[in-house]
Structure formats: structure tokens, C-alpha cells
Amino acid sequence: MAELFSSITPKAAKLVASAAQVSSGVPIPPLSLLPILSPDDWEQFTHEWLWFYKDNGTYHDVNKYSGAGDLGLDLVAFTSAKGFDEAWDSFQCKQYGHALQPTDIYPEVGKIVYHSFQKTPPFNQSACAPRRHVFVCPHGVGITVGRWLKDPQRFKDEVRKVWETHCVPKIAKGLVAPLEGDLLAYFDGFDFSIFDDEAAVDLIATHEQTPFHRARFGGGLPPVSPASPPPDEPAEHESVYLKKLLDAYGDHLGAPLSNHSELDEALGGHYKRQRVFFYHAESLRNFARDRTLPETFASLQEDIYNGIIDICEDEHADALARLRAAVSAAGQVAAGGNALFAVSRVADRQGVCHQLANDDRLTWVKKS
């Protein structure tokens, strides 16, 4: 029997672990993390996922239902500012340890049907039933539920069979609501194709395109695309910082300047570099808007401002010397606590100086 066994050594014993691996361990794929989110975090993750559709204009707004009673609504997405008066979708967050089975969804279907029939607020408004009612579960739906969602008539027939045993008791305690009369007519006419689900892999693929993904799952930020070169003619949004640049050159030369064409070759080259720096910073701002939490770029700007403001307030030979010192220091600011620092370049951080000047937070010529 002994010959069936051989001594083994962990594969990792022959590797040199990186600092990041020692700090954070082996990366765990987001798909594997979804099942261990708490119910509250699962609902928050779903809200973050919906942010993508709000951001691209699919939805006007996303709301969490917080009214009295369980109406089968967790998150509600409105297609317009009119809310429930126009098409809306609802999302049921189910943080269960298994794929959704018929007994998991019978009560939720019953609530949507019954409350829209009764016109229970907010089902009493113009669009009394959701356009889509989506089950969102980390394990998705089981085979049976999956088949029903693709066959609305069969789904309706199955719910009809268990209406009084599996639906009504979960709608409200002590409720008596047999499928007869007006309720039966409403049930028969109800469109069961509104019920749907989202696969976990699709949730992750979309969530990855939101600014929340890296903050929740880690993995670092992707590289920033190269910045576009400045246009030959300055754009309107460059006017403030460029005017301050010309003022700094004028202070250095001892004569006011009205246009960059008046600069000699050396200062003309400096002027062009500052515009390149500004567009680098603008590119980083755009990247941050799509990939990081809303205040991340503003926080980087604040770090750079705090790192150079004392330099700006010091005495210098002239305004150009102040500008040069500040821009040089900005490239060396230690902003390692900011998520963008690892993907930013020296030119990006130097360009932030001109963004701050554009926002009137920095001025190179001291007021007398």
C-alpha cells in the first residue's frame, strides 16, 4: 500500500510571494464572494448594479421600498420622474444559500398579483403593476423556476394550483383571498411574463462597469488610457488656468502678455507642457468618474492641494518661479492613500495644479 503514496510539497513553497499577495492573500473571484454577502450587503450590491442602468439612462431613479408591510418590493427603478405613474421595474433581493425554488417565489408572486389587484399603495397609481419583477439571487434560479420564467402560461397555471396554500398565507396573516370573482378574472389576465431573474455572472459583468466594483471586490484599477493631446486652439474650459499662466509669464518678463504667441521658444515650450499636464489630469478625472467612487478624484485633488499650498504661499522670485515649484512638488506628492495614486502618472498629478487654478483655488501671481 505504501507505494500508492508519495511525499508532496505545496506548490507555493517554490514561489516568492509578492507584497500584495502577503497583504491580501490569494484573490477571490467576485462570483465566489456573492454568496457570502450579508442580506443587507446583497441589497446594497444590487443597488450598485442598478446604478449602471441609472447612469446610462435606462432608469431615472432607483429607490428602496421602506413602507409599512411586505409588498414584495425591495428595490424599485423608475423610468421617469413620474415614478409609479409611468413604467417601473422592481427587484427582489434574495440572499439565499441555494438556487430559488418554487416555494421561494410563490409568496413573492402572490404579493405582486394581490396587491396590484387591491391597488394597495403604491400599487394604486397609474402603473399599478411593475413592467418587470426580477428575482436577484447569488445562486440564480433552479431548473424548475428557470423553465417557468420562460413559459409564462405554465408558470401561471402552477401558481394557480398553490394559490391558497403557498401564496395567500404569505401575503398577510389571516388573509382570505380565494381565486374567484374579480380576483380570478384579474389573475387570469395578469401578465406572468413580467417575472424574470438575473444570472450571477451577468450581475458581475455589469457591476464591473460601475464605480463601486473595485471598492467592493478589490483587484486594483485597470490602466488609464493615454491622455488625448491638447487641441491646437485652447478650449473654453481652459480659459481660467491659461490666463493665470500668461499672468505668471508676464510677471516673470516684467510686461503683461495677452496671448501665448508672444512667448519666446523656451516659455512657449513650457506653456505647451502645462497644457499637456492639464489634459493628463482631465483624462484621469474622466477615468475616475467611470471607475471609482464619486469623491475619489476630488480627494486626490485635495491631497495635492494640501501638498503644495505652502509652496504657493511662500516667497518666490516671481510668479513663474512659484508655478514651477508648485508643479514640480505636485508630481512628488505622496498620495498613496488614494485609490487613483497607483494608476496616476507624474504628469497627471502636475496637471491637477492647473485644474485647481481653473477652479480658482490656486493663483500664481500674488495679490499686492
N, C-alpha and C positions, 0 to 999 in steps of 0.2 A: 504493500500500500504506500510505503514511503516514497517510491519513485513517482507517484502521481502528484507530489507536491514539490515546489521549488521556492527558494528564498527570493523575495522581491523587495525592491526599494521604491519608495514613492517617486514618481517621475519628476516632481518638483524639486527633489533633492539635488538634481544636477543643474538647476536653473539659478540665475541670480535675479531675485525679485526686485522690481522697481520700487521707488519710494511711494508711488501712488498705490501700488498693489499692497505694500505693507500697511499703508494708511487706511485703505478702504476694503481690502480683500478682493477676492475674485468677483468681477462684475456679474450681477444677476440680471438677466433679461427682464425688461418691464412686464412681459407677458407672464412671467413666473411670479411677479410681485403683486399682480392684480388680486389673486385670491386671498392674500393676507392683509389687504387693506381693511380697516375697520368700516362698519356701516356708514359712519359719518364721512370718513375719507373717501369711500366709494361714491357717495353722493357728490362730494366735492370734486372728485376726479371726473365724474360725468358732467358736472357743470363746466369744468375746464375744457372737456372735449367739445361741449356745445359752444364754447367761446369761438372756436374755429368758424362755425356756421353763423354766429353773430357777426364776426369780423368780416366775413366775405359777403354779408348782406342777405343771407338766406333768412335769418331771423332779425327782427327789430330789437328784441329784448328776450332775456331768459330770466324766469322768476322761480323762486322756491315757494311751494304752497305751504302756508303756515296757518291756515284757518282751522276752525274747530271741526273735529270729526275726521275720519279717514275716508276720503272720497276717491281713493285710488290715484291721486295725483301727487307726484313728488316734485318734479321739475316741469315747468310749463314754458314753452317757447312760442312767442307771438310773432306773427309775420308782419305786423304793422303796429303803429302807435295806438290803434283802436282796440288792441287787446282781444278780449273774447267776442268782440263784435265782428271780427274777421277770422280767417283760418288760423288755427293754432294747433300745436302738437304737444303731446305730453309724454314724459319719460319716467318709467317706473324703475327705480333703482333697487335691484335685488342682490344683495351681497350674501348669497347662499353658498354653501360648500359643495354644491352639486349642480348639474345642468337642470334647468327648470322643467319640472314635470307637470302633468295636467293639474294635480291638486295644488300646485303652487300658483297657477294662473287663474283657476276658476273664480276665486274670490275677486280678483282684480277686474276680470271681465265683467262679472256681475255688478260691481260698483259703477263702472263706466256706463253700462246699459241702464241700470236702475236710476242712478242719479240724473242722467240726461233725460230719462223719461219723466221723472218727477220735477225736473227743472230746479234741482237743488242748487243754490248759488255756489259756484259761479256758472253752473250749467244752465242758468236761466237767462243768459244773454244771447245775442243774435246767433252766434255759432255755438249751439248748445252741446255739441259733441266734438271731440278732437278730430282733426284731419288724419292724424296718426297717433297711435298709442303704442309706444315702443318699450319692450322689456329689455333692460340693460343688466346683464349678469356676467360676472367674470368667467363662468363656465358655459355661458350661452344657454341654449335650449336643448332639451333631449330630443331623441328621434321622433317621438310621437308628437310633441308640441311643434317641432320643426315641420312635420308633414301637415299639421293642421293650419299653420300660418300660410302655407302655400295653397290651401284648399279651404277658402272661407266658408263655403256652404257646409262642408263636413264639420268644420270647427263649430259652426252654429248648431248643427244637429247634436254634437257631443255635449255642448254646454246646455242645450235644452233638456237632455236626459238627466242632468245632475243639478238643474237649477235650484230646486227646493232643498236638496241635501248638501250641496257644496258651495252654492253661491249665496243664497238668501241668509243663512246663519252668519256669514261673514260681513254682510252689508251693514247690518245693525242688530243688536241684541233684541230678541223677541219680535223681530220683523215678520209679518205675514204678507207674502207677496207672490201668490201663485201665478203661473203664466196663463192668464186668461183675460178676456175682455180687452180693454185698451192696452194693457201691458203686453199681452200676447201679440197684438197687432203691431205694437212698436218693436218688440223683439224680432218678429218675422221680417220687418222692414229694415232692421238695423244692419249697417254695412260692416260685416266682420273683417273685411279686408283692411280696416284701419289698424288692426293689431299686427305688430311686427317685432323684430328683435335686431340686435346688432352683435356681430361676432367680435370676440375679444381682439382678434388680430386686426380687425378694421378700426376698432376703438383706438388701439395703439398707433396705427398708421396715421390717423387723423390727429390724435393728441400730440404726436411728434411735431406737427406743424404749428403748434401753439407755443406761446412764450412760456408756458408752465412746465413743459416736458422735462427739461434738464433739471429744474429746481426740484421736481418730484422724484425723478428716476436717476439723476446723475448721468454719467457717461461723458461729460465735457461738452463744450460747444464745438461745432464744426468750424473749419477755417473761414475767415472772412474773405469774400470775393475781392479781387483787386479794385481799388477805387477808380472811378472814371476820371479822366483828365479834365481840368477846368476848361470851360468853353473859351474861345478867343476873346469874346466880349463878356465882361462880368455880368452876372445875373442880378436881378433886382435884390434878391435876398442877401447879396454880398455887400451891399452899399455901405452899411454902418462900419464894419470892420475895415473895409478898404479905405474909407475916409480917414479912419484913425491911423492906418498905415501911412497914408500920404502926409498926415499931420506930423507923424514921427519923423519921416524923411525931411519934411520942411524944417522941423526943429533942429535936426542934425545939420542941415545945409545952411540954416540961418535965413531961409527965404521960403514963403509959403508955396505949395505946389497945388495945382488944380487937376493934374492928370498924370497918370503913370508914364506917359510918353516923354515927360520932362526929365525922367531919371537917367542917369548915366548907366553904362553897361553893368557895373558892379551892383548898384542898387536895383537896377532893372531885374537882374538875376535873383536878388533877394526877394523882390516883390513877387516874382513868378513862383518861387519856392513856397512863400506864405500861402498863396492861393492853392497850391498842391496840397499843403498841410490841411487847409480848411476842408478841401474836398475829401481828403482821407477821413477826417473827423465826421463829416456828413455821411460817408459810407458806413462808418462804424455805428453811427446813430441809427441808420436805416436797418442795419443788421440787428442791432439790439432791440429795435421795435418788434421785429418778427420772431426773435429767438429767446428773449429774456423777459423777466417780469418788468412791469411798466416803469418802475423807478430806477432800474439798474443803470441806465446811461446817465440819468441826472445825478446819481450817486457818484459815478466816475468823474463827471464834471466837477462835483463838489470836492472830491479828493484832490483833483488837480488845482482847483482854485485855492484850497487851503495850503497846498504845497508851494504855491508861487506868489500868494498875495503879499507876503512880507518883502519879497524881492521887488515887487512892483511899487511898494511904498517906500523902499529905500531911496537914498540919493544916488543919482547916476549922472554921468557926464551930459547926457541928453536923452530925449525920448527914445531914440533908436537904440541906445545902449540899454535902456530899461526893457525894451521889447526883446532885444536879443537875449538878455539874461533870463527873462521870463520864459521864453520859448525853449531855450536850452534846458532850463530846470524842469519844465513840464515833461520833457522826454525822459526824465530820470525819476519822476515822482513814483514812490513805492506804493502802488495802489493794489497790492496783491490780494487784499480782502474783497475786491470786486470781481465778479464772475467774468467781466469783459477783459480784465487785465491780461489774462493768459493768451488771448487771441488778438490783443491790440499790438500795434507797432509804434515805434518812436514817433513816426510822422502823424499817426492818429492822435496821440496824446498832445503833440505840439499843436496840431490843428485845433484842439479844444480851446487853446488860448484865444484863437480868433472867434470861435463860437461865443466864448464868454465876452469878448469885446463887442461882438454883434448884439449881445443881449444887454450891453451897457453895464456889465459887471467889472470890466477892465478898461482902463484908458491909459494910453502910453504918455501923452503929454499932460504933465501935472498942471492943475489949475492954479493960477497965481493968486 
